[in-house]
Amino acid sequence: MKTRITELLGVEYPIIQGGMAWVAEHHLAAAVSEAGGLGLIGGANAPGEVVREEIRKAKELTKKPLGVNVMLLSPHADDVAKVIVEEGIRVVTTGAGNPEKYFEMWKAAGIKVIPVVASVALAKRMERYGADAIVAEGNESGGHIGEQTTMTLVPQVADAVSIPVIAAGGIGDGRGIAAAFMLGAEGVQVGTRFVVSKESIVHDNYKQRIIKAKDIDSSVTGRSHGHPVRSLRNQMTREYAKLEQEGKSFEELEYLTLGTLRKAVQEGDVINGTVMAGQIAGLIDKEQTCKEMIEEMMEQASKLLGR
Ligand SMILES: Cc1cc2nc3c(=O)[nH]c(=O)nc-3n(C[C@H](O)[C@H](O)[C@H](O)COP(=O)(O)O)c2cc1C
């Protein structure tokens, strides 16, 4: 299926794997790229040299296009931004903020810049700065979220910009892809489903929580401080919600969640860890390879879209 996104990224299928903190390391990114999508290394809060290592390891596993997600709130964002240029990465997505200060350096290096946005205003601003495409992420997504849903955000962003739009949030099968295309998207970014892929290094307890999750099993914490995060309900989210209701400060709440995503991903602590996942977790019922996931999604989407 050819779209402006497959052309821009040089990939077979218009599917990007979300640059998920702790999850999107070289095995997952390389597997998605090998399967014809675009795999992303998640920069998260990692130092530049760690991201460099991850890029090099991924490149040993695939010769196909690869990207990196830069988390703009990271204290190492400046270093990661430079490492991407030095390592010859061709596609960057950015999350949690405004990447304007890196545009000049990245564009000069011929890198395609794709900011993740949760509003029309930021999408328009990013287009003015020279973004090559936009990820419009609805709040069905796992992880840090905005306030708009995918259903409402994608068509409004598609109308507001002329660069291609990639829909994210709540897409877990071919129906989701077809729906996103009907809303004006030319590609999709998938996070939660790839967490349970065979190549994902996430602890089995985490994968099983997603596989067993029902439609209503995710919740959002952190809204009161303007930093909402979607994860699966557990002891941690209940404790967080209680403290939030008691009016505890952002710093106290941050302290509670320090290192808890890593604890869930690596140690499998799905009780006191943060099990980030989106609302689509309820639809995901098995572990498959990235290739199986992508081919199944694309076959269903192609049939529905008649292309
Ligand atoms: C465990 C997890 C961690 C995530 N971490 C990041 C991140 O560090 N940077 C980012 O831009 N998006 C992050 N996201 C969002 C994904 O990149 C993607 O946009 C989202 O998962 C898509 O929605 P879905 O979960 O419904 O598929 C994360 C999502 C999950 C599930």
The ligand as a Gaussian input file, in Angstrom:
#p B3LYP/6-31G(d) Opt

LIG

0 1
 C        4.892000       1.390000      27.313000
 C        4.744000       2.633000      26.473000
 C        5.744000       3.597000      26.519000
 C        5.670000       4.736000      25.704000
 N        6.708000       5.641000      25.720000
 C        6.719000       6.655000      24.801000
 C        7.860000       7.519000      24.687000
 O        8.854000       7.388000      25.424000
 N        7.840000       8.499000      23.722000
 C        6.751000       8.662000      22.876000
 O        6.763000       9.564000      22.007000
 N        5.645000       7.858000      22.979000
 C        5.631000       6.865000      23.909000
 N        4.528000       6.026000      23.976000
 C        3.416000       6.197000      23.003000
 C        3.646000       5.346000      21.744000
 O        4.800000       5.772000      21.065000
 C        2.449000       5.364000      20.772000
 O        2.223000       6.645000      20.245000
 C        1.170000       4.869000      21.436000
 O        1.430000       3.735000      22.202000
 C        0.112000       4.591000      20.389000
 O       -1.105000       4.225000      20.968000
 P       -1.503000       2.696000      21.345000
 O       -0.807000       2.406000      22.628000
 O       -2.981000       2.758000      21.495000
 O       -1.051000       1.831000      20.215000
 C        4.550000       4.924000      24.842000
 C        3.527000       3.939000      24.828000
 C        3.614000       2.814000      25.623000
 C        2.509000       1.768000      25.549000

